[in-house]
Amino acid sequence: NYGCFPRTWEDPNHVPEATGYPGDNDPLDVCEIGLRQIQTGGIRAVKVLGVLAMIDDDETDWKIVAIDAEDRWASELNDVEDVERLVPGTISLIREWFRTYKIPDGKPPNKFALGEACMGAAYAHKVIHETHTFWYDLVKNRLGGEFGFELPQIETLRDVDADTRMVRTLSDPELMKMAGA
């Protein structure tokens, strides 16, 4: 499954030292490796496992690797090392797909920074926090003043149970009907 983290932004005016390329001006991408196919537009709480630093058209395009918090593998997968040990080859397949998926459109293969390594969960959480900070600053500067959001501490980004409760509340079918979705 492929999606993005809301309230994140890969700032094109920021060049991460780890990649040497500016952000791609998009939300942070998420590649969810669970067993279940999620419906397009579905919102799911995920457990962050790692991150790849893809370079696409000379822009940094972070790819978070995560698993659905309710997937049967979620309790056993806590970091990229667990993925390599329990589901070997998954990270390599993800990397190769992202490397080659634009070739049929006549574009060159994408590159990867950080020695092509998939960095672990702690590193990924720092990327999430940084891109959330960029989003926060972008929205605050555009709207001016305080707009009712508080920037979470990096430790709170790991509270999957609270996120799961929030997602369930937000995606309740009755609420979706009321919203006209």
Buried (B, 14 or more C-beta within 10 A) or exposed (E): BEBEBEBBBBBBEBBBEBBEBBBBEBBBBBBBBBEEEBEEEBEBBBBBBBBBBBBBEEBBBBBBBBBBBBBEBBEEBBBBBBBBEEBEEBBEEBBEEBBEEBEEEEEEEBBBBBEBBBBBBEBBBBBBBBBBBBBBEEEBEEEEEEEEEEBBEBEEBBEBEEBBEEBEEEEEEEEEEEEEE
